[in-house]
Amino acid sequence: MTPIVRFGVQGTAIAVLLWNVARMMWTPIFWPFAAVLLMEAVWLGFSLRKTPRRVDTTGSSVLASSGIAVYPVLITWVVPGPYIEPTWRFAVSYGVQLVALALELWALLSLRGALTQLPEAHSLIQTGPYRYVRHPLYVAYIIAFLGSCMGVWRVSLWILFVIFVILEWMRARAEERVLSKTFSAYRSYQTQTGMFIPRWRTLREVLRGV
């Protein structure tokens, strides 16, 4: 049953990513985002071929992971375009999403073949942005969504944003359960890093190094 769930959830995520890439190709300013999404889809495909050491296929985990996978489609359905917003708001939104894109790329380059849609244990990553927070990729997704909300100021989109944050929190908790059961060093890693926000001790170390 687990391989079927893995293929279904991760396959859906790949399909939605490629769908988003196709949509973005019509607008040159979105090409950097399309390139990163394509990279993400490729690595998800590679990781699907690998056998994880452990997978969380509980109902809440599958719900959160599959919900996040189809969220771009849901957003397009609930808040259809085209959007006509002030130029300054678009500029702010685009800037925030560029920050999110940089963090997403950094996290992806650290994860590579360990990237998955479901909470799985392949290897324990503690380099790159994972040195500072345990789920930088999810933080990047949240920041990107926040940027979209700032650009397209709709109550319905803000409601979807709140639900999205809850789903990411659920997925992060499930992922931590899997990793803590698989890697003995994960408990220590948890005490040293924050889930979504760096601990003050970590920030002080970064500032000392600047």
Buried (B, 14 or more C-beta within 10 A) or exposed (E): EEEEBBEBBBBBBBBBBBBBBEEBEEEEEBEBBBBBBBBBBBBBBEBBEEEBBBBBBEEEBBBBBBBBBBBBBBBEEEBEEEBEEEEEBBEBBBEBBBEBBBBBBBBBEBBBEBBBBBBBBBBBBBEBBBBBBBBBBBBBBBBBBBBBBBBBEEEEBBEBBEEBBEBBBBBBBBBBBBBBEBBEEBEEBBEEBBBBEBBEEBEEEEEEEE
